Amino acid sequence: MGQAPEPIRFFASLVCHQESLRTFHCLGAAMPLCSRCTGFYAGFLLSSVLQFLFSRGRSLSLPGRCAAAFAMLLLAIFAADGVASSLGLWDTGISGRFRVGLAAGAATGVFLIPLFWRYAARRQPEGNRLSPAGLAFLLAGVILPALLPVERWPAVFLCWSWAGALGLLALYGALNLTLAGLILTASRRVFGWGQTVVLAALLWAGEIFLFLAVGLLRRN
């Protein structure tokens, strides 16, 4: 099994340390992202797809208070686990980091996707708020596939590798389109989809430049 294409690995290196000991391997190949990042971006991708399917393509409102509080808790656990691992306080293991990342990525999706519909697609909410039960069902749909052995089954390894890479593109794409729509909305001017895409592309280019600059500073 070969490595991920070099362009994907390079783009992933802008946002991930890609440490070998914290990355899933199968048949001599390593995922383009570490286990935590793979889980986070794959979780966002699966969360987005499941929300679209559950809502039947309708734009959703932001989650209700209880669901939002639980999603924020998942994000706090994700952040705490990352900081604690960096400080050497504890180590949840490669599979633990992967599953914590999945839950946090799914939680990110329940906030970002409604904002994407509102500001990037400029569609008013048509669906109901995500309830705690709905969030639990969503998390189950995201996390249950992670129970399959990633490093022993090549097909599972490949699926999660591509889910992480596609989720990375999907998250930054949705985030930049949402930010672009929010900026243009705040300007109180009439704008079209083309202007949103152009501004989002400029934001993305700025982020890539920033990541490259930070990477160069670290090497020096």
C-alpha atoms as an extended CHARMM CRD file, in Angstrom:
* protein
*
       220  EXT
         1         1  MET       CA              0.0000000000        0.0000000000        0.0000000000  PROA      1               0.0000000000
         2         2  GLY       CA              1.5050000000        3.3430000000       -1.0730000000  PROA      2               0.0000000000
         3         3  GLN       CA              1.5980000000        6.6260000000        0.7770000000  PROA      3               0.0000000000
         4         4  ALA       CA             -0.9710000000        9.3460000000        0.1880000000  PROA      4               0.0000000000
         5         5  PRO       CA             -0.1980000000       11.5700000000       -2.8370000000  PROA      5               0.0000000000
         6         6  GLU       CA              2.4850000000       14.1500000000       -2.0790000000  PROA      6               0.0000000000
         7         7  PRO       CA              0.1990000000       17.2140000000       -2.5920000000  PROA      7               0.0000000000
         8         8  ILE       CA             -2.1710000000       15.8400000000        0.0590000000  PROA      8               0.0000000000
         9         9  ARG       CA              0.6720000000       15.1480000000        2.4840000000  PROA      9               0.0000000000
        10        10  PHE       CA              2.0890000000       18.6350000000        1.9140000000  PROA      10              0.0000000000
        11        11  PHE       CA             -1.2600000000       20.3370000000        2.5130000000  PROA      11              0.0000000000
        12        12  ALA       CA             -1.8060000000       18.1860000000        5.6070000000  PROA      12              0.0000000000
        13        13  SER       CA              1.6450000000       19.1510000000        6.9050000000  PROA      13              0.0000000000
        14        14  LEU       CA              0.4920000000       22.7770000000        7.1210000000  PROA      14              0.0000000000
        15        15  VAL       CA             -1.9410000000       21.9330000000        9.9270000000  PROA      15              0.0000000000
        16        16  CYS       CA             -0.5790000000       18.6800000000       11.4080000000  PROA      16              0.0000000000
        17        17  HSD       CA              2.7530000000       17.5990000000       12.9170000000  PROA      17              0.0000000000
        18        18  GLN       CA              2.4640000000       14.1650000000       11.2000000000  PROA      18              0.0000000000
        19        19  GLU       CA              4.5130000000       12.4710000000       13.9230000000  PROA      19              0.0000000000
        20        20  SER       CA              4.9760000000        8.8230000000       13.0140000000  PROA      20              0.0000000000
        21        21  LEU       CA              4.3440000000        7.4930000000       16.5360000000  PROA      21              0.0000000000
        22        22  ARG       CA              0.9750000000        9.2690000000       16.6460000000  PROA      22              0.0000000000
        23        23  THR       CA             -0.1250000000        8.2850000000       13.1540000000  PROA      23              0.0000000000
        24        24  PHE       CA             -1.9350000000        5.1570000000       11.9890000000  PROA      24              0.0000000000
        25        25  HSD       CA              0.1150000000        2.8140000000        9.7680000000  PROA      25              0.0000000000
        26        26  CYS       CA             -0.9380000000       -0.1110000000        7.5970000000  PROA      26              0.0000000000
        27        27  LEU       CA              1.2870000000       -2.2750000000        5.3700000000  PROA      27              0.0000000000
        28        28  GLY       CA              4.1090000000        0.2410000000        5.6070000000  PROA      28              0.0000000000
        29        29  ALA       CA              1.9860000000        3.2750000000        4.7090000000  PROA      29              0.0000000000
        30        30  ALA       CA              1.1800000000        6.1730000000        7.0470000000  PROA      30              0.0000000000
        31        31  MET       CA             -1.9180000000        8.3370000000        7.0430000000  PROA      31              0.0000000000
        32        32  PRO       CA             -1.3440000000       11.9240000000        5.8630000000  PROA      32              0.0000000000
        33        33  LEU       CA             -2.6060000000       13.2280000000        9.2230000000  PROA      33              0.0000000000
        34        34  CYS       CA             -1.9330000000       12.1180000000       12.7930000000  PROA      34              0.0000000000
        35        35  SER       CA             -4.6480000000       10.1160000000       14.5250000000  PROA      35              0.0000000000
        36        36  ARG       CA             -6.1180000000       13.1370000000       16.3470000000  PROA      36              0.0000000000
        37        37  CYS       CA             -6.2890000000       15.2840000000       13.1990000000  PROA      37              0.0000000000
        38        38  THR       CA             -7.6090000000       12.3740000000       11.1370000000  PROA      38              0.0000000000
        39        39  GLY       CA            -10.4020000000       11.9160000000       13.6610000000  PROA      39              0.0000000000
        40        40  PHE       CA            -11.1850000000       15.6230000000       13.8550000000  PROA      40              0.0000000000
        41        41  TYR       CA            -11.4410000000       16.2570000000       10.1220000000  PROA      41              0.0000000000
        42        42  ALA       CA            -13.1260000000       12.9280000000        9.3740000000  PROA      42              0.0000000000
        43        43  GLY       CA            -15.5920000000       13.6320000000       12.1850000000  PROA      43              0.0000000000
        44        44  PHE       CA            -16.4270000000       16.9960000000       10.6570000000  PROA      44              0.0000000000
        45        45  LEU       CA            -16.9450000000       15.4140000000        7.2320000000  PROA      45              0.0000000000
        46        46  LEU       CA            -19.2120000000       12.6530000000        8.5550000000  PROA      46              0.0000000000
        47        47  SER       CA            -21.1220000000       15.1180000000       10.7340000000  PROA      47              0.0000000000
        48        48  SER       CA            -21.7470000000       17.3620000000        7.7260000000  PROA      48              0.0000000000
        49        49  VAL       CA            -22.9370000000       14.4710000000        5.5550000000  PROA      49              0.0000000000
        50        50  LEU       CA            -25.2140000000       13.0780000000        8.2710000000  PROA      50              0.0000000000
        51        51  GLN       CA            -26.7180000000       16.4990000000        8.9880000000  PROA      51              0.0000000000
        52        52  PHE       CA            -27.4600000000       16.9380000000        5.2880000000  PROA      52              0.0000000000
        53        53  LEU       CA            -29.1090000000       13.5070000000        5.1230000000  PROA      53              0.0000000000
        54        54  PHE       CA            -31.1040000000       13.9510000000        8.3400000000  PROA      54              0.0000000000
        55        55  SER       CA            -32.3570000000       17.3860000000        7.2950000000  PROA      55              0.0000000000
        56        56  ARG       CA            -33.0540000000       16.1930000000        3.7210000000  PROA      56              0.0000000000
        57        57  GLY       CA            -31.0270000000       19.0530000000        2.3330000000  PROA      57              0.0000000000
        58        58  ARG       CA            -32.7760000000       21.7560000000        4.3650000000  PROA      58              0.0000000000
        59        59  SER       CA            -30.7250000000       24.4280000000        6.1130000000  PROA      59              0.0000000000
        60        60  LEU       CA            -30.6090000000       23.8590000000        9.8720000000  PROA      60              0.0000000000
        61        61  SER       CA            -30.6980000000       26.2200000000       12.8130000000  PROA      61              0.0000000000
        62        62  LEU       CA            -27.8990000000       26.2810000000       15.3570000000  PROA      62              0.0000000000
        63        63  PRO       CA            -28.3110000000       23.5320000000       17.9900000000  PROA      63              0.0000000000
        64        64  GLY       CA            -30.4450000000       24.1550000000       21.0670000000  PROA      64              0.0000000000
        65        65  ARG       CA            -28.9010000000       25.0240000000       24.4230000000  PROA      65              0.0000000000
        66        66  CYS       CA            -28.5320000000       21.4830000000       25.7480000000  PROA      66              0.0000000000
        67        67  ALA       CA            -27.1040000000       20.1080000000       22.5050000000  PROA      67              0.0000000000
        68        68  ALA       CA            -24.8200000000       23.1420000000       22.1470000000  PROA      68              0.0000000000
        69        69  ALA       CA            -23.5520000000       22.7470000000       25.7250000000  PROA      69              0.0000000000
        70        70  PHE       CA            -22.7760000000       19.0730000000       25.1310000000  PROA      70              0.0000000000
        71        71  ALA       CA            -21.0120000000       19.8820000000       21.8530000000  PROA      71              0.0000000000
        72        72  MET       CA            -18.9480000000       22.5400000000       23.6300000000  PROA      72              0.0000000000
        73        73  LEU       CA            -18.0270000000       19.9600000000       26.2840000000  PROA      73              0.0000000000
        74        74  LEU       CA            -16.7250000000       17.6340000000       23.5660000000  PROA      74              0.0000000000
        75        75  LEU       CA            -14.6140000000       20.4530000000       22.1480000000  PROA      75              0.0000000000
        76        76  ALA       CA            -13.2800000000       21.2480000000       25.6360000000  PROA      76              0.0000000000
        77        77  ILE       CA            -12.3190000000       17.5810000000       26.1420000000  PROA      77              0.0000000000
        78        78  PHE       CA            -10.5710000000       17.6170000000       22.7630000000  PROA      78              0.0000000000
        79        79  ALA       CA             -8.5800000000       20.7260000000       23.6960000000  PROA      79              0.0000000000
        80        80  ALA       CA             -7.7530000000       19.4220000000       27.1800000000  PROA      80              0.0000000000
        81        81  ASP       CA             -6.5840000000       16.0810000000       25.8020000000  PROA      81              0.0000000000
        82        82  GLY       CA             -4.3390000000       17.8180000000       23.2770000000  PROA      82              0.0000000000
        83        83  VAL       CA             -2.7790000000       20.1170000000       25.8790000000  PROA      83              0.0000000000
        84        84  ALA       CA             -2.3450000000       17.3290000000       28.4310000000  PROA      84              0.0000000000
        85        85  SER       CA             -0.7140000000       15.0530000000       25.8520000000  PROA      85              0.0000000000
        86        86  SER       CA              1.6890000000       17.8330000000       24.8320000000  PROA      86              0.0000000000
        87        87  LEU       CA              2.6310000000       18.4320000000       28.4870000000  PROA      87              0.0000000000
        88        88  GLY       CA              3.0430000000       14.7240000000       29.1640000000  PROA      88              0.0000000000
        89        89  LEU       CA              0.3040000000       14.6450000000       31.8160000000  PROA      89              0.0000000000
        90        90  TRP       CA             -1.4180000000       11.6560000000       30.2260000000  PROA      90              0.0000000000
        91        91  ASP       CA             -1.5710000000        9.7410000000       26.9800000000  PROA      91              0.0000000000
        92        92  THR       CA             -4.8940000000        8.4820000000       25.6370000000  PROA      92              0.0000000000
        93        93  GLY       CA             -3.1530000000        6.3850000000       22.9940000000  PROA      93              0.0000000000
        94        94  ILE       CA             -3.4380000000        6.5240000000       19.2540000000  PROA      94              0.0000000000
        95        95  SER       CA             -6.9710000000        5.0710000000       19.1640000000  PROA      95              0.0000000000
        96        96  GLY       CA             -8.1260000000        7.2850000000       22.0320000000  PROA      96              0.0000000000
        97        97  ARG       CA             -6.8680000000       10.4280000000       20.3150000000  PROA      97              0.0000000000
        98        98  PHE       CA             -8.5960000000        9.3110000000       17.1290000000  PROA      98              0.0000000000
        99        99  ARG       CA            -11.9910000000        8.8730000000       18.8220000000  PROA      99              0.0000000000
       100       100  VAL       CA            -11.7220000000       12.0890000000       20.8290000000  PROA      100             0.0000000000
       101       101  GLY       CA            -10.9440000000       13.8400000000       17.5490000000  PROA      101             0.0000000000
       102       102  LEU       CA            -13.9620000000       12.2430000000       15.8710000000  PROA      102             0.0000000000
       103       103  ALA       CA            -16.3090000000       13.5100000000       18.5880000000  PROA      103             0.0000000000
       104       104  ALA       CA            -14.8270000000       17.0240000000       18.4590000000  PROA      104             0.0000000000
       105       105  GLY       CA            -15.0000000000       17.1250000000       14.6650000000  PROA      105             0.0000000000
       106       106  ALA       CA            -18.6470000000       16.1150000000       14.7730000000  PROA      106             0.0000000000
       107       107  ALA       CA            -19.3090000000       18.8180000000       17.3820000000  PROA      107             0.0000000000
       108       108  THR       CA            -17.6110000000       21.4040000000       15.1730000000  PROA      108             0.0000000000
       109       109  GLY       CA            -19.9050000000       20.4110000000       12.3340000000  PROA      109             0.0000000000
       110       110  VAL       CA            -23.0910000000       21.0480000000       14.3130000000  PROA      110             0.0000000000
       111       111  PHE       CA            -22.0030000000       24.6800000000       14.7560000000  PROA      111             0.0000000000
       112       112  LEU       CA            -20.3150000000       25.4070000000       11.4340000000  PROA      112             0.0000000000
       113       113  ILE       CA            -22.8130000000       23.8330000000        9.0210000000  PROA      113             0.0000000000
       114       114  PRO       CA            -25.8020000000       25.9750000000       10.1450000000  PROA      114             0.0000000000
       115       115  LEU       CA            -23.5720000000       29.0690000000        9.9020000000  PROA      115             0.0000000000
       116       116  PHE       CA            -22.4780000000       27.9800000000        6.4300000000  PROA      116             0.0000000000
       117       117  TRP       CA            -26.1130000000       27.7470000000        5.2790000000  PROA      117             0.0000000000
       118       118  ARG       CA            -26.9000000000       31.1360000000        6.7800000000  PROA      118             0.0000000000
       119       119  TYR       CA            -23.9540000000       33.2260000000        5.6120000000  PROA      119             0.0000000000
       120       120  ALA       CA            -22.3120000000       31.3890000000        2.6850000000  PROA      120             0.0000000000
       121       121  ALA       CA            -25.4060000000       29.9280000000        1.0190000000  PROA      121             0.0000000000
       122       122  ARG       CA            -27.6170000000       32.7830000000        2.3300000000  PROA      122             0.0000000000
       123       123  ARG       CA            -30.4790000000       30.4590000000        3.2160000000  PROA      123             0.0000000000
       124       124  GLN       CA            -32.6940000000       31.0430000000        6.2290000000  PROA      124             0.0000000000
       125       125  PRO       CA            -33.0820000000       28.0420000000        8.5780000000  PROA      125             0.0000000000
       126       126  GLU       CA            -35.6830000000       25.5940000000        7.2680000000  PROA      126             0.0000000000
       127       127  GLY       CA            -35.1310000000       22.6630000000        9.6120000000  PROA      127             0.0000000000
       128       128  ASN       CA            -35.4390000000       22.1400000000       13.3560000000  PROA      128             0.0000000000
       129       129  ARG       CA            -32.6960000000       22.6800000000       15.9040000000  PROA      129             0.0000000000
       130       130  LEU       CA            -30.5240000000       19.6990000000       16.6940000000  PROA      130             0.0000000000
       131       131  SER       CA            -31.7720000000       18.1670000000       19.9510000000  PROA      131             0.0000000000
       132       132  PRO       CA            -29.6190000000       16.3270000000       22.5200000000  PROA      132             0.0000000000
       133       133  ALA       CA            -31.0600000000       13.0460000000       21.2310000000  PROA      133             0.0000000000
       134       134  GLY       CA            -30.2760000000       14.0820000000       17.6720000000  PROA      134             0.0000000000
       135       135  LEU       CA            -26.7170000000       14.9680000000       18.6630000000  PROA      135             0.0000000000
       136       136  ALA       CA            -26.2980000000       11.6060000000       20.4130000000  PROA      136             0.0000000000
       137       137  PHE       CA            -27.5570000000        9.8240000000       17.2920000000  PROA      137             0.0000000000
       138       138  LEU       CA            -25.2030000000       11.8940000000       15.1530000000  PROA      138             0.0000000000
       139       139  LEU       CA            -22.2270000000       11.0780000000       17.3870000000  PROA      139             0.0000000000
       140       140  ALA       CA            -23.0880000000        7.3850000000       17.2770000000  PROA      140             0.0000000000
       141       141  GLY       CA            -23.1040000000        7.4910000000       13.4860000000  PROA      141             0.0000000000
       142       142  VAL       CA            -19.6870000000        9.1420000000       13.4940000000  PROA      142             0.0000000000
       143       143  ILE       CA            -17.9470000000        7.1440000000       16.2270000000  PROA      143             0.0000000000
       144       144  LEU       CA            -19.2750000000        3.5930000000       15.7180000000  PROA      144             0.0000000000
       145       145  PRO       CA            -17.2660000000        3.0600000000       12.4990000000  PROA      145             0.0000000000
       146       146  ALA       CA            -14.1410000000        3.9050000000       14.5240000000  PROA      146             0.0000000000
       147       147  LEU       CA            -14.5490000000        0.6280000000       16.4240000000  PROA      147             0.0000000000
       148       148  LEU       CA            -13.2740000000       -1.2290000000       13.3520000000  PROA      148             0.0000000000
       149       149  PRO       CA             -9.5320000000       -2.0720000000       13.4770000000  PROA      149             0.0000000000
       150       150  VAL       CA             -7.8830000000        0.7160000000       11.5010000000  PROA      150             0.0000000000
       151       151  GLU       CA             -4.3460000000       -0.6560000000       11.2420000000  PROA      151             0.0000000000
       152       152  ARG       CA             -5.2810000000       -4.2740000000       10.5170000000  PROA      152             0.0000000000
       153       153  TRP       CA             -7.8010000000       -3.7790000000        7.7120000000  PROA      153             0.0000000000
       154       154  PRO       CA             -6.3810000000       -1.9440000000        4.6640000000  PROA      154             0.0000000000
       155       155  ALA       CA             -9.8470000000       -0.9730000000        3.4020000000  PROA      155             0.0000000000
       156       156  VAL       CA            -10.7060000000        0.6870000000        6.7330000000  PROA      156             0.0000000000
       157       157  PHE       CA             -7.3040000000        2.3840000000        6.7760000000  PROA      157             0.0000000000
       158       158  LEU       CA             -7.8550000000        3.8220000000        3.3000000000  PROA      158             0.0000000000
       159       159  CYS       CA            -11.3820000000        5.0020000000        4.1150000000  PROA      159             0.0000000000
       160       160  TRP       CA            -10.2600000000        6.9060000000        7.2020000000  PROA      160             0.0000000000
       161       161  SER       CA             -7.2170000000        8.2990000000        5.3700000000  PROA      161             0.0000000000
       162       162  TRP       CA             -9.3830000000        9.7950000000        2.6370000000  PROA      162             0.0000000000
       163       163  ALA       CA            -12.0840000000       10.8580000000        5.0980000000  PROA      163             0.0000000000
       164       164  GLY       CA             -9.4750000000       12.8210000000        7.0490000000  PROA      164             0.0000000000
       165       165  ALA       CA             -8.0220000000       14.4490000000        3.9280000000  PROA      165             0.0000000000
       166       166  LEU       CA            -11.4240000000       15.3100000000        2.4450000000  PROA      166             0.0000000000
       167       167  GLY       CA            -12.6300000000       16.5300000000        5.8330000000  PROA      167             0.0000000000
       168       168  LEU       CA             -9.6350000000       18.8700000000        6.0210000000  PROA      168             0.0000000000
       169       169  LEU       CA            -10.5880000000       20.4210000000        2.6790000000  PROA      169             0.0000000000
       170       170  ALA       CA            -14.2830000000       20.4860000000        3.5900000000  PROA      170             0.0000000000
       171       171  LEU       CA            -13.7480000000       22.1970000000        6.9440000000  PROA      171             0.0000000000
       172       172  TYR       CA            -11.4850000000       24.9630000000        5.6720000000  PROA      172             0.0000000000
       173       173  GLY       CA            -13.6440000000       25.3850000000        2.5920000000  PROA      173             0.0000000000
       174       174  ALA       CA            -16.8370000000       25.7270000000        4.6450000000  PROA      174             0.0000000000
       175       175  LEU       CA            -15.1090000000       27.9450000000        7.2050000000  PROA      175             0.0000000000
       176       176  ASN       CA            -13.7060000000       30.3620000000        4.6270000000  PROA      176             0.0000000000
       177       177  LEU       CA            -16.9440000000       30.5190000000        2.6510000000  PROA      177             0.0000000000
       178       178  THR       CA            -18.8130000000       31.2360000000        5.8850000000  PROA      178             0.0000000000
       179       179  LEU       CA            -16.3410000000       33.9490000000        6.9050000000  PROA      179             0.0000000000
       180       180  ALA       CA            -16.5160000000       35.4770000000        3.4280000000  PROA      180             0.0000000000
       181       181  GLY       CA            -20.3130000000       35.5100000000        3.5410000000  PROA      181             0.0000000000
       182       182  LEU       CA            -20.2700000000       37.0140000000        7.0290000000  PROA      182             0.0000000000
       183       183  ILE       CA            -17.8540000000       39.7730000000        5.9560000000  PROA      183             0.0000000000
       184       184  LEU       CA            -19.9030000000       40.6180000000        2.8780000000  PROA      184             0.0000000000
       185       185  THR       CA            -23.1430000000       40.5500000000        4.8750000000  PROA      185             0.0000000000
       186       186  ALA       CA            -21.6460000000       42.9370000000        7.4410000000  PROA      186             0.0000000000
       187       187  SER       CA            -20.7270000000       45.3310000000        4.6160000000  PROA      187             0.0000000000
       188       188  ARG       CA            -24.4810000000       45.6920000000        3.9000000000  PROA      188             0.0000000000
       189       189  ARG       CA            -23.9140000000       45.5030000000        0.1640000000  PROA      189             0.0000000000
       190       190  VAL       CA            -25.6480000000       43.3200000000       -2.3780000000  PROA      190             0.0000000000
       191       191  PHE       CA            -23.3000000000       40.4990000000       -3.3420000000  PROA      191             0.0000000000
       192       192  GLY       CA            -23.4300000000       37.3000000000       -5.3450000000  PROA      192             0.0000000000
       193       193  TRP       CA            -22.0700000000       33.7980000000       -4.9260000000  PROA      193             0.0000000000
       194       194  GLY       CA            -19.0630000000       34.6260000000       -7.1140000000  PROA      194             0.0000000000
       195       195  GLN       CA            -17.9160000000       37.3780000000       -4.7700000000  PROA      195             0.0000000000
       196       196  THR       CA            -18.2280000000       35.0110000000       -1.8180000000  PROA      196             0.0000000000
       197       197  VAL       CA            -16.0760000000       32.3870000000       -3.5460000000  PROA      197             0.0000000000
       198       198  VAL       CA            -13.4020000000       34.9280000000       -4.5330000000  PROA      198             0.0000000000
       199       199  LEU       CA            -13.1630000000       36.3340000000       -1.0070000000  PROA      199             0.0000000000
       200       200  ALA       CA            -13.0760000000       32.8150000000        0.4530000000  PROA      200             0.0000000000
       201       201  ALA       CA            -10.2210000000       31.9170000000       -1.9180000000  PROA      201             0.0000000000
       202       202  LEU       CA             -8.2980000000       34.9950000000       -0.7730000000  PROA      202             0.0000000000
       203       203  LEU       CA             -8.8520000000       34.0530000000        2.8660000000  PROA      203             0.0000000000
       204       204  TRP       CA             -7.6660000000       30.5140000000        2.1620000000  PROA      204             0.0000000000
       205       205  ALA       CA             -4.5570000000       31.8010000000        0.3690000000  PROA      205             0.0000000000
       206       206  GLY       CA             -3.7980000000       34.0180000000        3.3570000000  PROA      206             0.0000000000
       207       207  GLU       CA             -4.1260000000       31.0670000000        5.7260000000  PROA      207             0.0000000000
       208       208  ILE       CA             -1.7880000000       28.9240000000        3.6110000000  PROA      208             0.0000000000
       209       209  PHE       CA              0.7720000000       31.7390000000        3.5580000000  PROA      209             0.0000000000
       210       210  LEU       CA              0.4750000000       32.0810000000        7.3390000000  PROA      210             0.0000000000
       211       211  PHE       CA              0.9010000000       28.3330000000        7.8940000000  PROA      211             0.0000000000
       212       212  LEU       CA              3.9510000000       28.2980000000        5.6090000000  PROA      212             0.0000000000
       213       213  ALA       CA              5.4740000000       31.2660000000        7.4480000000  PROA      213             0.0000000000
       214       214  VAL       CA              4.9350000000       29.6210000000       10.8320000000  PROA      214             0.0000000000
       215       215  GLY       CA              6.4660000000       26.3930000000        9.5140000000  PROA      215             0.0000000000
       216       216  LEU       CA              9.5680000000       28.2190000000        8.2990000000  PROA      216             0.0000000000
       217       217  LEU       CA              9.9480000000       29.9990000000       11.6390000000  PROA      217             0.0000000000
       218       218  ARG       CA              9.7710000000       26.6890000000       13.4980000000  PROA      218             0.0000000000
       219       219  ARG       CA             12.4580000000       25.1410000000       11.2940000000  PROA      219             0.0000000000
       220       220  ASN       CA             14.7450000000       28.1020000000       11.8400000000  PROA      220             0.0000000000
